[in-house]
Amino acid sequence: MLGTILNTATILIGGTFGAIVRTGIGEKYKQILFNGLGLCCFVLGVNAALPNIAKSEYPVLFILSIAIGGLIGTRLDLAGHIDRWNERMNQRQSAAGGSRSSNQLQGLVTGCLLYCIGTFAIVGPVLAALSPSGGWAFDEPGNTYLYTNATLDLVTSAVLAASYGWIMLLAAPILFCWQGFFYLLAYCFSAAMPEPMRVELSIVGGVLIVSSGLAILNIKDCKTINLLPSLLVPVLFYLIKGLIG
C-alpha cells in the first residue's frame, strides 16, 4: 500500500508543478527519462520472473498463461476498446469546437487511462498485498514496481497538467481507488493463495512488466493490455487443482 500512496502523491506533485509552470517539459528530457525508465522496467520484469521460474512447480504454466491470456485479451479486444474510447473522446472534443472544458475533460480521461490501465498499476498492488509485510515495507518487490510507475506518472502528470491545468489533480484519487481495489482484493484472498500460485503470478507479472518496458522503449508494442488476462490463468489453474485434488 506504501507504493500506491507514493504513486498518488507523485501525480499530485507532478500535476501541481505542471499546472503552475504551464510550459511543459522539453521533448529531449522526456525522451531520456522514458528511455531510462523503460530500461528499469525491463530489468525489474526479468528480476521478477527468472528467480521464480526456478521455484515453479509447473515451468510451462507461465507460457500457457501468457498464451491463453493473450488469446482471451485479443478476443475481447481490450486494447482496441481503450483506443476507440480515446478516439471517441477526441471526436467529441472536435464536435464541441475544442472548448476549454472539453479539452480539460479529454485530458482527465487520457490521464486516468495512462495512470490506471497498465501493468504496474495492476500487478504492483497485487504483489504488494501478497508480500510478507502486506505492502508496507519500503523494499518489497510490489512496491518497487509501483515506485517505477510513480516515476513515470510524475513526468506524465507534469506534462498533462501543463496542457490541461488543475483538473488533472482529480486523477490522483481515481488512481488511489483503482490500485486500492486490486490491493484489497489480493489482500483479502491472500490466505487462499498457496505459495505456488504466488510464484506463478510473479512470473507472469514479470513477463508483463518486461512487455511494458519494451513498449516504453519503442522496441515492440506487445499490446500488454491484451495480455492482462494472463494473470487469471494461474489462479484458475490452482483453484481447479484444489477442487480436484
NORNORKA-V481251 format. One record per residue. RES is the residue in one small letter. NEAR is the number of other C-alpha atoms within 10 Angstrom. Layout:
# NORNORKA-V481251
res=RES near=NEAR
res=RES near=NEAR
This chain:
# NORNORKA-V481251
res=m near=25
res=l near=18
res=g near=27
res=t near=27
res=i near=17
res=l near=18
res=n near=28
res=t near=23
res=a near=18
res=t near=24
res=i near=30
res=l near=24
res=i near=19
res=g near=24
res=g near=31
res=t near=20
res=f near=20
res=g near=27
res=a near=24
res=i near=14
res=v near=14
res=r near=17
res=t near=14
res=g near=18
res=i near=16
res=g near=9
res=e near=9
res=k near=8
res=y near=11
res=k near=14
res=q near=13
res=i near=11
res=l near=14
res=f near=19
res=n near=17
res=g near=13
res=l near=19
res=g near=25
res=l near=16
res=c near=17
res=c near=26
res=f near=22
res=v near=15
res=l near=20
res=g near=24
res=v near=18
res=n near=17
res=a near=23
res=a near=23
res=l near=14
res=p near=13
res=n near=20
res=i near=19
res=a near=11
res=k near=14
res=s near=18
res=e near=13
res=y near=12
res=p near=14
res=v near=11
res=l near=18
res=f near=25
res=i near=15
res=l near=14
res=s near=24
res=i near=23
res=a near=16
res=i near=17
res=g near=20
res=g near=22
res=l near=16
res=i near=17
res=g near=21
res=t near=17
res=r near=10
res=l near=12
res=d near=16
res=l near=18
res=a near=17
res=g near=15
res=h near=11
res=i near=14
res=d near=12
res=r near=11
res=w near=15
res=n near=16
res=e near=12
res=r near=13
res=m near=19
res=n near=16
res=q near=13
res=r near=15
res=q near=19
res=s near=13
res=a near=11
res=a near=13
res=g near=11
res=g near=14
res=s near=11
res=r near=12
res=s near=13
res=s near=18
res=n near=20
res=q near=21
res=l near=16
res=q near=18
res=g near=21
res=l near=22
res=v near=16
res=t near=17
res=g near=24
res=c near=17
res=l near=16
res=l near=16
res=y near=26
res=c near=18
res=i near=18
res=g near=18
res=t near=24
res=f near=27
res=a near=24
res=i near=22
res=v near=25
res=g near=30
res=p near=31
res=v near=30
res=l near=26
res=a near=29
res=a near=26
res=l near=22
res=s near=19
res=p near=10
res=s near=12
res=g near=20
res=g near=25
res=w near=15
res=a near=16
res=f near=14
res=d near=11
res=e near=22
res=p near=19
res=g near=28
res=n near=29
res=t near=18
res=y near=27
res=l near=29
res=y near=23
res=t near=20
res=n near=24
res=a near=26
res=t near=19
res=l near=20
res=d near=24
res=l near=22
res=v near=22
res=t near=24
res=s near=30
res=a near=28
res=v near=23
res=l near=25
res=a near=30
res=a near=23
res=s near=18
res=y near=21
res=g near=22
res=w near=19
res=i near=16
res=m near=29
res=l near=21
res=l near=15
res=a near=23
res=a near=23
res=p near=14
res=i near=15
res=l near=24
res=f near=19
res=c near=14
res=w near=19
res=q near=28
res=g near=20
res=f near=15
res=f near=20
res=y near=24
res=l near=15
res=l near=14
res=a near=20
res=y near=21
res=c near=12
res=f near=11
res=s near=17
res=a near=10
res=a near=11
res=m near=15
res=p near=12
res=e near=14
res=p near=16
res=m near=20
res=r near=20
res=v near=22
res=e near=28
res=l near=26
res=s near=27
res=i near=28
res=v near=30
res=g near=28
res=g near=27
res=v near=26
res=l near=30
res=i near=29
res=v near=27
res=s near=24
res=s near=25
res=g near=27
res=l near=20
res=a near=17
res=i near=20
res=l near=18
res=n near=12
res=i near=11
res=k near=12
res=d near=13
res=c near=15
res=k near=19
res=t near=23
res=i near=21
res=n near=21
res=l near=26
res=l near=24
res=p near=20
res=s near=25
res=l near=22
res=l near=15
res=v near=22
res=p near=21
res=v near=18
res=l near=12
res=f near=13
res=y near=17
res=l near=16
res=i near=11
res=k near=10
res=g near=9
res=l near=7
res=i near=7
res=g near=7
